[in-house]
């Protein structure tokens, strides 16, 4: 059996993922899965519902009244954590797809964080964790403060090393 890629390793870390790794993983997913997310977005916009999975979690996206939310459950569980996060979409389809790309990546990082694949690290059972502000909201970078401060702080982030490791296949 060959050695794991850094991405495959991150899928097993769960609650042991550092914040910098989660943010870099978000950036990686928005670029690396852009085509998949685009086709998923089109499917969701047409059918109003989309099922997906990553790591050890199942995701259900629902679109209602121009608002998308996601519910999630651990593989094998019958109970969903409902409406974990939601986002209001723009009226223009091009902007909807762009926003859904970010929303899908955010969701997948949160699922990996909470429901990782089995790995060498022990995972404690607990409640489903998310950040108050998603990575695509500048308030994330200012701890809920000003978007301007968030923009400045976002520009200062340096995750080049982690992204390079993620891109190495």
Secondary structure as UniProt FT lines:
FT   HELIX           6..13
FT   HELIX           14..16
FT   HELIX           19..32
FT   HELIX           34..47
FT   STRAND          49..54
FT   TURN            55..56
FT   STRAND          57..64
FT   TURN            65..66
FT   STRAND          67..74
FT   TURN            75..76
FT   STRAND          81..88
FT   HELIX           93..114
FT   TURN            135..136
FT   HELIX           138..142
FT   TURN            143..144
FT   HELIX           147..156
FT   HELIX           160..167
//
